[in-house]
């Protein structure tokens, strides 16, 4: 194989850090006939590069779910050299001038050929926001799940501690989810009481099953309302029964906060 042939087989891969609000998007992954984050990002990059571009996401987010730290990788057209810093700066401005205002590319870097936005990830972190007060908020209606009844935050925090460590989260996945492994190692599960009834549930793990965070939140809210006991999270983990967990909380309170990778990739400071 000649040196030119070898060069043509190399991938000039770039990684993008993007954020978006979920209200207008039917999820992150491409779906025929509806607006998705992937469709909008690929549209902009295809315009700029003059040929079709495929964007690979770190993972899917559902309709209505937002992201602050979603990671995507794309490959530059064949024979294109890696982007220089001025080119990256220029491309960021240009792509953000094309996509709709609910999506923005925060950062862009050249990535190693063996980097994969999904399969190289070692941890994902989500935050779910709840507004717990007597009256709704017009300012927070698109980002917080409004719960009018008082919540027992101490009971919710105590129950959340059972999530830490490695468990089978089969009880916390939707019945229509795929058959992927449900063993997850949770590093963080923390309920924060910020101000004026604004609550945040933070969870970080090496893997998540479909709707896991929203079902966990629904279960914790049931516990906070006194509908379930503090021990119900531990019981659900032990017995692997979806009937032992709460309802699926609505999507608009959920944000993908960060996707983390091994240090040797040296991509974004997340």
matplotlib code that plots the C-alpha trace (Angstrom):
import matplotlib.pyplot as plt

x = [0.0, 1.4, 1.6, -1.2, -3.4, -2.7, -3.5, -6.8, -7.9, -7.2, -10.1, -9.8, -12.3, -13.5, -15.5, -18.2, -19.6, -23.2, -26.1, -29.8, -33.2, -35.5, -38.8, -38.8, -36.8, -38.3, -35.2, -31.6, -31.5, -32.8, -36.4, -38.2, -40.5, -39.8, -37.1, -34.3, -31.0, -29.0, -31.0, -30.4, -26.7, -26.1, -28.0, -25.7, -22.4, -23.5, -24.1, -20.7, -18.7, -20.7, -21.3, -23.3, -22.0, -23.0, -23.0, -22.5, -23.9, -22.7, -26.2, -29.9, -32.1, -35.8, -38.4, -38.4, -35.1, -32.4, -28.6, -25.8, -22.9, -23.9, -20.8, -20.8, -18.2, -18.1, -15.5, -14.2, -14.6, -12.0, -8.5, -9.3, -6.5, -7.2, -8.7, -6.4, -7.4, -8.5, -10.6, -12.3, -13.1, -14.5, -16.5, -18.1, -19.4, -20.6, -22.4, -24.1, -25.3, -27.1, -28.7, -31.9, -31.5, -32.5, -29.2, -25.6, -22.1, -20.1, -16.8, -15.0, -11.7, -9.7, -10.1, -8.0, -9.0, -9.9, -12.2, -15.9, -18.5, -20.6, -18.3, -15.4, -17.5, -16.8, -19.5, -22.6, -24.2, -27.8, -29.6, -33.4, -35.0, -38.2, -40.1, -41.8, -44.0, -47.7, -47.9, -46.5, -43.8, -44.1, -40.3, -39.5, -42.3, -40.0, -37.1, -38.7, -41.3, -43.9, -44.9, -47.5, -47.6, -44.9, -42.1, -40.2, -36.7, -35.0, -36.8, -36.0, -32.3, -32.1, -33.7, -31.4, -28.4, -29.4, -28.7, -25.0, -22.7, -23.3, -26.8, -29.2, -31.5, -34.0, -36.8, -36.0, -36.3, -39.3, -41.1, -40.7, -36.9, -34.4, -32.7, -29.3, -27.6, -29.2, -26.1, -25.0, -22.5, -23.7, -21.1, -23.3, -27.0, -27.7, -30.8, -30.0, -32.4, -31.3, -33.8, -37.5, -38.5, -36.1, -34.7, -32.1, -31.4, -28.0, -26.9, -23.7, -23.1, -21.1, -24.3, -28.0, -31.0, -33.9, -35.8, -33.8, -33.4, -37.0, -38.3, -35.9, -37.2, -40.8, -40.0, -38.3, -41.2, -43.6, -41.4, -41.4, -45.2, -45.5, -46.9, -43.9, -41.5, -37.9, -36.9, -38.8, -35.7, -33.7, -36.6, -37.0, -33.3, -33.4, -36.6, -36.3, -40.0, -41.1, -44.3, -42.2, -41.1, -42.9, -44.2, -41.9, -41.3, -41.9, -39.0, -38.8, -37.1, -34.2, -30.9, -27.9, -25.2, -22.0, -20.4, -16.9, -14.1, -10.7, -8.1, -5.9, -8.4, -8.0, -11.1, -13.3, -13.1, -16.3]
y = [0.0, 3.4, 6.3, 8.1, 5.1, 4.8, 8.5, 8.1, 5.4, 7.6, 9.3, 13.0, 12.9, 15.9, 15.9, 18.4, 19.5, 20.6, 21.8, 22.0, 22.5, 19.6, 21.4, 21.6, 18.4, 14.9, 13.5, 13.5, 10.6, 10.9, 10.1, 10.4, 13.3, 15.1, 17.5, 15.9, 17.2, 14.9, 16.0, 19.7, 19.3, 17.2, 19.7, 22.5, 20.5, 19.2, 22.8, 23.9, 20.9, 20.4, 16.7, 14.5, 14.3, 11.7, 12.7, 10.0, 10.9, 9.7, 8.4, 9.2, 11.7, 11.5, 14.0, 17.0, 16.1, 18.8, 18.5, 20.7, 18.4, 16.1, 14.9, 14.0, 12.9, 13.4, 12.5, 15.2, 14.5, 12.3, 13.8, 16.8, 17.5, 18.1, 21.5, 24.2, 26.4, 29.3, 26.9, 25.5, 29.0, 30.0, 26.7, 27.2, 30.6, 29.4, 26.2, 28.2, 30.7, 27.9, 25.7, 26.8, 28.8, 25.8, 24.1, 25.3, 23.9, 24.9, 23.5, 21.5, 19.7, 17.4, 13.8, 10.7, 8.2, 5.6, 8.0, 7.1, 9.5, 6.6, 3.6, 5.6, 7.1, 6.0, 8.0, 10.0, 12.5, 13.7, 16.3, 16.3, 19.5, 19.7, 22.7, 21.9, 24.8, 25.6, 27.6, 26.9, 29.1, 30.5, 30.9, 27.4, 25.5, 24.2, 23.1, 21.9, 19.3, 21.0, 19.1, 21.0, 18.8, 19.1, 16.5, 14.8, 15.6, 13.7, 10.5, 11.0, 11.6, 8.5, 6.4, 7.7, 6.4, 2.8, 3.6, 4.0, 1.2, -1.6, -2.9, -4.5, -1.6, -3.8, -2.5, 1.1, 0.7, 1.0, -2.1, -1.2, -0.8, -3.0, -6.0, -4.3, -5.1, -3.4, -3.6, -0.1, 1.3, 4.6, 6.9, 9.8, 10.0, 13.2, 15.4, 19.1, 21.7, 24.9, 27.7, 28.5, 24.9, 24.3, 20.8, 19.0, 15.3, 14.5, 11.0, 9.8, 6.2, 4.2, 3.1, 3.9, 1.9, 3.4, 5.9, 4.9, 8.4, 9.5, 6.3, 6.8, 10.4, 9.2, 6.7, 9.2, 11.6, 8.9, 8.4, 12.1, 12.2, 9.2, 6.9, 4.5, 3.7, 4.7, 1.0, 0.7, 1.6, -1.1, -3.5, -2.8, -3.3, -6.6, -8.0, -6.8, -5.8, -2.7, -2.7, -1.8, 1.5, 4.8, 6.4, 7.8, 11.5, 13.8, 14.5, 18.3, 18.2, 16.1, 17.4, 15.4, 17.4, 15.7, 12.8, 11.8, 10.0, 8.5, 11.1, 10.0, 11.4, 14.9, 16.3, 18.7, 19.8, 18.3]
z = [0.0, -1.0, 1.5, -0.4, -0.1, 3.6, 4.1, 2.4, 4.9, 7.9, 9.6, 10.3, 13.2, 15.2, 18.5, 19.2, 22.5, 22.0, 24.1, 23.3, 24.8, 24.2, 23.7, 19.9, 19.2, 18.9, 20.6, 19.6, 17.1, 13.5, 12.9, 9.6, 9.3, 12.5, 13.8, 15.8, 17.0, 14.8, 11.7, 12.5, 13.2, 10.1, 8.0, 9.1, 8.7, 5.3, 4.1, 5.3, 3.9, 0.7, 1.2, 3.5, 7.1, 9.7, 13.4, 16.0, 19.4, 22.8, 23.5, 22.8, 24.6, 24.3, 23.1, 25.5, 27.2, 27.1, 27.1, 28.4, 27.6, 24.8, 22.8, 19.1, 16.7, 12.9, 10.3, 7.9, 4.2, 2.6, 2.1, 4.4, 6.8, 10.5, 11.3, 12.5, 15.5, 13.3, 11.2, 14.3, 15.6, 12.2, 11.8, 15.3, 14.3, 11.0, 12.2, 15.0, 12.4, 10.6, 13.3, 15.0, 18.3, 20.4, 19.5, 19.8, 19.3, 22.4, 21.5, 18.8, 18.8, 16.6, 18.1, 17.8, 15.1, 17.8, 19.6, 19.5, 21.1, 22.3, 22.9, 24.4, 27.1, 30.6, 32.5, 31.9, 34.3, 34.4, 36.4, 37.0, 38.1, 40.2, 41.4, 44.7, 45.9, 46.1, 42.8, 39.4, 37.7, 34.2, 34.1, 35.0, 33.3, 30.5, 32.7, 36.0, 36.9, 39.0, 42.2, 44.3, 47.3, 50.0, 49.6, 52.4, 51.1, 53.9, 53.0, 49.3, 50.0, 52.2, 49.5, 46.8, 48.7, 47.9, 44.2, 44.8, 43.6, 41.1, 40.7, 38.2, 37.3, 35.5, 37.7, 36.6, 32.8, 30.6, 29.6, 25.9, 26.2, 24.4, 25.9, 26.6, 29.9, 32.9, 35.2, 36.0, 38.4, 40.0, 41.4, 42.4, 43.4, 45.2, 45.9, 46.2, 47.8, 46.2, 46.9, 46.9, 46.2, 43.4, 43.7, 41.6, 41.5, 40.2, 39.1, 37.4, 36.2, 33.7, 32.0, 32.0, 30.8, 28.9, 31.0, 34.1, 35.5, 35.0, 36.7, 39.6, 40.0, 39.8, 42.5, 44.7, 44.3, 45.4, 48.4, 49.1, 48.9, 51.3, 48.7, 49.1, 51.9, 52.0, 51.5, 48.2, 46.1, 47.7, 47.4, 43.7, 43.0, 44.8, 43.3, 39.7, 39.4, 37.6, 39.6, 42.7, 41.2, 40.6, 37.4, 34.7, 35.4, 32.5, 30.1, 30.4, 33.8, 32.6, 31.2, 30.1, 32.0, 30.9, 29.1, 30.4, 28.7, 29.7, 30.4, 27.4, 25.0, 26.4, 24.8, 26.8, 30.4, 31.7]

ax = plt.figure().add_subplot(projection="3d")
ax.plot(x, y, z, "-o")
ax.set_aspect("equal")
plt.show()
